Amino acid sequence: MASALALGEKERTKVESPSGATSSIQIVDACCLAKAYVSAGIQRGVQLGKGPGPVAQTEFPSTFENFPSIAIEPSSDMDEFPPMVAYSSSQSTASNVPVLGRILPIVDTVEWVERLAKTPGVTDIQLRIKDETDPGRIAERAALCRKMCAESGVRLWINDHWQAALEAGCFGVHVGQEDLVKCMKAGGLDELRKANIALGISTHSYGELAAALAVKPSYISLGPIFATSSKKVQFDPQGLEIAERWRTLIPPHIPFVTIGGIGDVEAAKLNRQAGADCIAVIGAVTKADDVAKIVAELNDAMQRECHAVHAQDSHLLE
């Protein structure tokens, strides 16, 4: 824990800009890393005599098997949300579980939803409503977009407004950490599970990842990977190295989505190589001269074999 806290303090006080989850290591993040480190050490310890052996010194936490989860509501035992599999998973053709698309366009208008729902290669769309606060109007817009998507066989995800998604019967909901807590306190997580609605959760730090894992969501996202102007964020760019690490800390059956600054095909390839199963994109699609072409190119980039190799960080805990 001391090493993790020292690492975070060192990053936060750098003269140059700190980066990603490393700069966000606060006490809760340090505790998560310490728990993962000790768990790995116990797992690899060699028994001496009749008692348990000493805790082995291992590397920087690098496996989902030892990474902890943090229950937002400790008194409740959360059931799993509707599962999804990544297109690259061996289960994608061997089960009836929905396959998450290789790209997840995020748009904020009905017009864009209608256009993308008819675009070949788009299987999932996320609607992020930012210009409306009236619950009734938000629900109406969600229902209209759900109908458009249903007619084209496309899944619609609603960002944050889980009540509207419930009312409209949308496929899924995506929430950030603050809205995750609000949803839970309002009983929304239970309602979403009962309605069999999928759930995606944003993460930016080790503590947030541990909290997301406890909810057992349909997918987990990390961002921003690169600098982005599409949304004001409190976190610095994570970078590809953190993306690689996230993939190893998330159980392989949960799809991993990256977001933030993925504006072209080359950026998509880099994210795929880092272990992303799906990329959430905004400007790459909405600013494209030829939407169908960029969708095809991004899908092709994400279909490539993943060559991600987890960075060797053992020196950080030596």
HUFENHU-V430218 format. One record per residue. N is the residue number from 1. RES is the residue in one small letter. PHI is phi in radians with two decimals (NA if undefined). OMEGA is omega in whole degrees, -180 to 180 (NA if undefined). NEAR is the number of other ideal C-beta (glycine too) atoms within 12 Angstrom. Layout:
# HUFENHU-V430218
n=N res=RES phi=PHI omega=OMEGA near=NEAR
n=N res=RES phi=PHI omega=OMEGA near=NEAR
This chain:
# HUFENHU-V430218
n=1 res=m phi=NA omega=-180 near=23
n=2 res=a phi=-1.07 omega=180 near=16
n=3 res=s phi=-1.12 omega=-179 near=25
n=4 res=a phi=-1.16 omega=178 near=35
n=5 res=l phi=-1.11 omega=179 near=21
n=6 res=a phi=-1.13 omega=178 near=19
n=7 res=l phi=-1.07 omega=-180 near=33
n=8 res=g phi=-1.13 omega=-180 near=32
n=9 res=e phi=-1.11 omega=179 near=21
n=10 res=k phi=-1.08 omega=-179 near=17
n=11 res=e phi=-1.19 omega=-176 near=27
n=12 res=r phi=-1.23 omega=-177 near=21
n=13 res=t phi=-1.77 omega=178 near=13
n=14 res=k phi=-1.09 omega=176 near=15
n=15 res=v phi=-1.17 omega=176 near=8
n=16 res=e phi=-1.36 omega=-176 near=10
n=17 res=s phi=-1.19 omega=174 near=16
n=18 res=p phi=-1.29 omega=-176 near=24
n=19 res=s phi=-2.37 omega=168 near=25
n=20 res=g phi=0.90 omega=-176 near=36
n=21 res=a phi=-1.08 omega=-180 near=41
n=22 res=t phi=-1.06 omega=-178 near=36
n=23 res=s phi=-1.37 omega=-176 near=29
n=24 res=s phi=-1.85 omega=-177 near=36
n=25 res=i phi=-1.27 omega=175 near=36
n=26 res=q phi=-1.82 omega=-176 near=25
n=27 res=i phi=-1.03 omega=-178 near=19
n=28 res=v phi=-1.11 omega=178 near=25
n=29 res=d phi=-1.17 omega=180 near=37
n=30 res=a phi=-1.08 omega=179 near=30
n=31 res=c phi=-1.11 omega=179 near=26
n=32 res=c phi=-1.10 omega=180 near=38
n=33 res=l phi=-1.17 omega=179 near=44
n=34 res=a phi=-1.11 omega=178 near=32
n=35 res=k phi=-1.08 omega=180 near=25
n=36 res=a phi=-1.12 omega=-179 near=36
n=37 res=y phi=-1.13 omega=-180 near=37
n=38 res=v phi=-1.16 omega=179 near=27
n=39 res=s phi=-1.05 omega=178 near=24
n=40 res=a phi=-1.15 omega=179 near=29
n=41 res=g phi=-1.15 omega=177 near=23
n=42 res=i phi=-1.15 omega=-179 near=21
n=43 res=q phi=-1.06 omega=-176 near=19
n=44 res=r phi=-1.72 omega=-180 near=21
n=45 res=g phi=-1.16 omega=180 near=18
n=46 res=v phi=-1.82 omega=-177 near=15
n=47 res=q phi=-1.15 omega=177 near=13
n=48 res=l phi=-2.09 omega=-179 near=11
n=49 res=g phi=1.25 omega=-177 near=8
n=50 res=k phi=-1.50 omega=-177 near=6
n=51 res=g phi=-1.58 omega=178 near=9
n=52 res=p phi=-1.19 omega=-179 near=15
n=53 res=g phi=-1.35 omega=179 near=15
n=54 res=p phi=-1.17 omega=178 near=15
n=55 res=v phi=-1.23 omega=-178 near=19
n=56 res=a phi=-1.28 omega=174 near=20
n=57 res=q phi=-1.46 omega=-177 near=19
n=58 res=t phi=-2.05 omega=-178 near=26
n=59 res=e phi=-1.58 omega=174 near=26
n=60 res=f phi=-0.97 omega=-176 near=33
n=61 res=p phi=-0.76 omega=-173 near=40
n=62 res=s phi=-2.49 omega=179 near=28
n=63 res=t phi=-2.57 omega=-180 near=24
n=64 res=f phi=-1.14 omega=-177 near=27
n=65 res=e phi=-1.13 omega=-178 near=19
n=66 res=n phi=-1.92 omega=-178 near=29
n=67 res=f phi=-1.36 omega=-175 near=38
n=68 res=p phi=-1.44 omega=171 near=30
n=69 res=s phi=-2.12 omega=180 near=30
n=70 res=i phi=-2.05 omega=-180 near=28
n=71 res=a phi=-1.30 omega=177 near=19
n=72 res=i phi=-1.14 omega=177 near=28
n=73 res=e phi=-2.17 omega=-174 near=20
n=74 res=p phi=-0.99 omega=-175 near=12
n=75 res=s phi=-1.38 omega=-177 near=8
n=76 res=s phi=-1.99 omega=178 near=17
n=77 res=d phi=-1.75 omega=-173 near=12
n=78 res=m phi=-1.35 omega=174 near=26
n=79 res=d phi=-1.42 omega=-179 near=18
n=80 res=e phi=-1.29 omega=173 near=23
n=81 res=f phi=-1.32 omega=180 near=38
n=82 res=p phi=-0.85 omega=-177 near=27
n=83 res=p phi=-1.30 omega=172 near=28
n=84 res=m phi=-2.32 omega=176 near=38
n=85 res=v phi=-2.17 omega=177 near=30
n=86 res=a phi=-1.33 omega=-180 near=38
n=87 res=y phi=-1.04 omega=-177 near=31
n=88 res=s phi=-1.49 omega=-178 near=27
n=89 res=s phi=-1.23 omega=178 near=27
n=90 res=s phi=-1.16 omega=180 near=14
n=91 res=q phi=-1.45 omega=-173 near=20
n=92 res=s phi=-1.10 omega=179 near=24
n=93 res=t phi=-1.97 omega=-175 near=13
n=94 res=a phi=-2.00 omega=-180 near=10
n=95 res=s phi=-2.61 omega=179 near=14
n=96 res=n phi=-1.67 omega=179 near=12
n=97 res=v phi=-1.25 omega=-180 near=23
n=98 res=p phi=-1.00 omega=180 near=30
n=99 res=v phi=-1.75 omega=179 near=27
n=100 res=l phi=-1.19 omega=-179 near=43
n=101 res=g phi=-1.09 omega=179 near=41
n=102 res=r phi=-1.29 omega=177 near=40
n=103 res=i phi=-2.26 omega=179 near=44
n=104 res=l phi=-2.24 omega=179 near=52
n=105 res=p phi=-1.16 omega=177 near=46
n=106 res=i phi=-2.00 omega=-177 near=43
n=107 res=v phi=-2.32 omega=-176 near=40
n=108 res=d phi=-2.17 omega=179 near=27
n=109 res=t phi=-2.33 omega=177 near=23
n=110 res=v phi=-1.10 omega=-178 near=28
n=111 res=e phi=-1.07 omega=180 near=17
n=112 res=w phi=-1.22 omega=177 near=30
n=113 res=v phi=-1.07 omega=-180 near=41
n=114 res=e phi=-1.07 omega=-179 near=25
n=115 res=r phi=-1.17 omega=-177 near=25
n=116 res=l phi=-1.25 omega=179 near=41
n=117 res=a phi=-1.08 omega=-180 near=33
n=118 res=k phi=-1.72 omega=-178 near=21
n=119 res=t phi=-1.58 omega=179 near=32
n=120 res=p phi=-1.00 omega=178 near=17
n=121 res=g phi=1.68 omega=177 near=31
n=122 res=v phi=-1.69 omega=180 near=37
n=123 res=t phi=-1.94 omega=-178 near=33
n=124 res=d phi=-2.39 omega=177 near=47
n=125 res=i phi=-2.36 omega=175 near=48
n=126 res=q phi=-1.93 omega=178 near=49
n=127 res=l phi=-1.74 omega=179 near=47
n=128 res=r phi=-1.93 omega=-177 near=37
n=129 res=i phi=-1.52 omega=-177 near=33
n=130 res=k phi=-2.03 omega=-173 near=19
n=131 res=d phi=-1.86 omega=-177 near=13
n=132 res=e phi=-2.52 omega=179 near=21
n=133 res=t phi=-2.09 omega=-179 near=12
n=134 res=d phi=-1.30 omega=-177 near=13
n=135 res=p phi=-0.98 omega=-179 near=19
n=136 res=g phi=-1.13 omega=-180 near=16
n=137 res=r phi=-1.22 omega=177 near=17
n=138 res=i phi=-1.11 omega=179 near=32
n=139 res=a phi=-1.12 omega=179 near=26
n=140 res=e phi=-1.10 omega=-180 near=20
n=141 res=r phi=-1.16 omega=179 near=37
n=142 res=a phi=-1.11 omega=-180 near=41
n=143 res=a phi=-1.13 omega=179 near=27
n=144 res=l phi=-1.11 omega=-180 near=26
n=145 res=c phi=-1.20 omega=178 near=43
n=146 res=r phi=-1.09 omega=179 near=34
n=147 res=k phi=-1.09 omega=179 near=21
n=148 res=m phi=-1.08 omega=-179 near=31
n=149 res=c phi=-1.18 omega=-179 near=38
n=150 res=a phi=-1.06 omega=-180 near=20
n=151 res=e phi=-1.14 omega=-180 near=15
n=152 res=s phi=-1.87 omega=-180 near=24
n=153 res=g phi=1.26 omega=-179 near=18
n=154 res=v phi=-1.90 omega=-180 near=34
n=155 res=r phi=-1.55 omega=180 near=40
n=156 res=l phi=-1.88 omega=175 near=46
n=157 res=w phi=-1.90 omega=178 near=50
n=158 res=i phi=-1.85 omega=180 near=45
n=159 res=n phi=-1.42 omega=173 near=38
n=160 res=d phi=1.22 omega=-173 near=35
n=161 res=h phi=-1.37 omega=-174 near=39
n=162 res=w phi=-1.18 omega=178 near=40
n=163 res=q phi=-1.12 omega=179 near=27
n=164 res=a phi=-1.13 omega=179 near=35
n=165 res=a phi=-1.12 omega=177 near=42
n=166 res=l phi=-1.10 omega=-177 near=33
n=167 res=e phi=-1.10 omega=-178 near=24
n=168 res=a phi=-1.49 omega=-179 near=34
n=169 res=g phi=1.26 omega=-179 near=24
n=170 res=c phi=-1.26 omega=-178 near=42
n=171 res=f phi=-1.22 omega=-175 near=39
n=172 res=g phi=-2.61 omega=178 near=45
n=173 res=v phi=-2.27 omega=173 near=47
n=174 res=h phi=-2.07 omega=180 near=48
n=175 res=v phi=-2.31 omega=170 near=44
n=176 res=g phi=-1.51 omega=-175 near=29
n=177 res=q phi=-1.13 omega=-180 near=31
n=178 res=e phi=-1.13 omega=-180 near=18
n=179 res=d phi=-1.26 omega=175 near=27
n=180 res=l phi=-1.09 omega=180 near=35
n=181 res=v phi=-1.15 omega=179 near=21
n=182 res=k phi=-1.07 omega=180 near=19
n=183 res=c phi=-1.10 omega=-179 near=35
n=184 res=m phi=-1.11 omega=-178 near=30
n=185 res=k phi=-1.12 omega=180 near=15
n=186 res=a phi=-1.55 omega=-179 near=17
n=187 res=g phi=1.39 omega=-176 near=17
n=188 res=g phi=-1.18 omega=-179 near=29
n=189 res=l phi=-1.08 omega=178 near=35
n=190 res=d phi=-1.12 omega=-180 near=23
n=191 res=e phi=-1.14 omega=179 near=21
n=192 res=l phi=-1.13 omega=179 near=43
n=193 res=r phi=-1.11 omega=-179 near=27
n=194 res=k phi=-1.07 omega=180 near=14
n=195 res=a phi=-1.50 omega=179 near=24
n=196 res=n phi=1.05 omega=179 near=22
n=197 res=i phi=-1.67 omega=-178 near=38
n=198 res=a phi=-1.23 omega=-178 near=38
n=199 res=l phi=-2.40 omega=173 near=47
n=200 res=g phi=-1.97 omega=-176 near=47
n=201 res=i phi=-2.26 omega=176 near=48
n=202 res=s phi=-1.42 omega=173 near=42
n=203 res=t phi=-2.38 omega=179 near=47
n=204 res=h phi=-2.38 omega=-176 near=38
n=205 res=s phi=-2.57 omega=-178 near=39
n=206 res=y phi=-1.10 omega=179 near=45
n=207 res=g phi=-1.11 omega=179 near=32
n=208 res=e phi=-1.17 omega=177 near=39
n=209 res=l phi=-1.12 omega=179 near=43
n=210 res=a phi=-1.08 omega=179 near=36
n=211 res=a phi=-1.17 omega=180 near=36
n=212 res=a phi=-1.13 omega=-179 near=45
n=213 res=l phi=-1.07 omega=-179 near=33
n=214 res=a phi=-1.16 omega=-178 near=31
n=215 res=v phi=-1.39 omega=-180 near=42
n=216 res=k phi=1.03 omega=-175 near=30
n=217 res=p phi=-1.39 omega=180 near=44
n=218 res=s phi=-1.37 omega=172 near=42
n=219 res=y phi=-2.70 omega=178 near=49
n=220 res=i phi=-2.21 omega=180 near=51
n=221 res=s phi=-2.03 omega=177 near=46
n=222 res=l phi=-2.31 omega=177 near=50
n=223 res=g phi=-3.03 omega=-12 near=46
n=224 res=p phi=-1.34 omega=179 near=38
n=225 res=i phi=-1.23 omega=176 near=42
n=226 res=f phi=-2.07 omega=178 near=35
n=227 res=a phi=-1.06 omega=-178 near=22
n=228 res=t phi=-2.46 omega=178 near=27
n=229 res=s phi=-1.98 omega=-176 near=14
n=230 res=s phi=-1.35 omega=-177 near=28
n=231 res=k phi=-2.71 omega=178 near=24
n=232 res=k phi=-1.29 omega=-178 near=10
n=233 res=v phi=-2.13 omega=-179 near=24
n=234 res=q phi=-1.59 omega=-176 near=16
n=235 res=f phi=-1.94 omega=175 near=32
n=236 res=d phi=-1.27 omega=178 near=29
n=237 res=p phi=-0.95 omega=-178 near=31
n=238 res=q phi=-1.29 omega=-177 near=42
n=239 res=g phi=1.54 omega=-176 near=31
n=240 res=l phi=-1.27 omega=180 near=33
n=241 res=e phi=-1.12 omega=178 near=29
n=242 res=i phi=-1.17 omega=178 near=45
n=243 res=a phi=-1.06 omega=177 near=45
n=244 res=e phi=-1.05 omega=-179 near=34
n=245 res=r phi=-1.14 omega=-180 near=39
n=246 res=w phi=-1.04 omega=-179 near=48
n=247 res=r phi=-1.08 omega=180 near=41
n=248 res=t phi=-1.34 omega=-178 near=32
n=249 res=l phi=-1.57 omega=178 near=39
n=250 res=i phi=-1.72 omega=178 near=38
n=251 res=p phi=-0.90 omega=-175 near=28
n=252 res=p phi=-1.05 omega=-179 near=22
n=253 res=h phi=-1.40 omega=178 near=26
n=254 res=i phi=-1.72 omega=179 near=38
n=255 res=p phi=-1.04 omega=-179 near=46
n=256 res=f phi=-1.94 omega=-177 near=50
n=257 res=v phi=-1.98 omega=175 near=47
n=258 res=t phi=-1.95 omega=-176 near=49
n=259 res=i phi=-2.60 omega=173 near=49
n=260 res=g phi=1.91 omega=175 near=40
n=261 res=g phi=1.25 omega=179 near=33
n=262 res=i phi=-1.53 omega=-168 near=47
n=263 res=g phi=-1.74 omega=-180 near=30
n=264 res=d phi=-2.70 omega=-176 near=22
n=265 res=v phi=-1.14 omega=-179 near=28
n=266 res=e phi=-1.10 omega=178 near=17
n=267 res=a phi=-1.13 omega=178 near=35
n=268 res=a phi=-1.10 omega=180 near=38
n=269 res=k phi=-1.07 omega=-180 near=27
n=270 res=l phi=-1.12 omega=178 near=30
n=271 res=n phi=-1.19 omega=177 near=48
n=272 res=r phi=-1.12 omega=179 near=39
n=273 res=q phi=-1.12 omega=179 near=25
n=274 res=a phi=-1.40 omega=176 near=36
n=275 res=g phi=1.99 omega=180 near=38
n=276 res=a phi=-1.17 omega=175 near=48
n=277 res=d phi=-1.54 omega=-177 near=43
n=278 res=c phi=-2.64 omega=175 near=48
n=279 res=i phi=-2.02 omega=174 near=53
n=280 res=a phi=-1.59 omega=-175 near=49
n=281 res=v phi=-2.23 omega=178 near=48
n=282 res=i phi=-2.17 omega=-177 near=33
n=283 res=g phi=-1.07 omega=180 near=25
n=284 res=a phi=-0.98 omega=-180 near=39
n=285 res=v phi=-1.72 omega=-174 near=40
n=286 res=t phi=-1.24 omega=179 near=26
n=287 res=k phi=-1.79 omega=-177 near=18
n=288 res=a phi=-1.34 omega=175 near=25
n=289 res=d phi=-1.24 omega=-180 near=10
n=290 res=d phi=-2.22 omega=-175 near=13
n=291 res=v phi=-1.10 omega=-179 near=28
n=292 res=a phi=-1.05 omega=-179 near=19
n=293 res=k phi=-1.18 omega=-178 near=18
n=294 res=i phi=-1.18 omega=177 near=31
n=295 res=v phi=-1.08 omega=179 near=36
n=296 res=a phi=-1.11 omega=-179 near=23
n=297 res=e phi=-1.20 omega=178 near=27
n=298 res=l phi=-1.16 omega=177 near=39
n=299 res=n phi=-1.07 omega=180 near=33
n=300 res=d phi=-1.13 omega=180 near=18
n=301 res=a phi=-1.10 omega=-178 near=31
n=302 res=m phi=-1.44 omega=179 near=43
n=303 res=q phi=-1.53 omega=-179 near=25
n=304 res=r phi=-1.17 omega=179 near=23
n=305 res=e phi=-1.16 omega=180 near=12
n=306 res=c phi=-1.47 omega=180 near=30
n=307 res=h phi=-1.95 omega=-176 near=14
n=308 res=a phi=-1.09 omega=174 near=28
n=309 res=v phi=-2.15 omega=-176 near=16
n=310 res=h phi=-1.09 omega=-180 near=26
n=311 res=a phi=-1.11 omega=179 near=24
n=312 res=q phi=-1.49 omega=-176 near=16
n=313 res=d phi=-1.97 omega=-175 near=24
n=314 res=s phi=-1.02 omega=-178 near=17
n=315 res=h phi=-1.13 omega=-178 near=12
n=316 res=l phi=-1.21 omega=-179 near=25
n=317 res=l phi=-1.92 omega=179 near=26
n=318 res=e phi=-1.43 omega=NA near=13
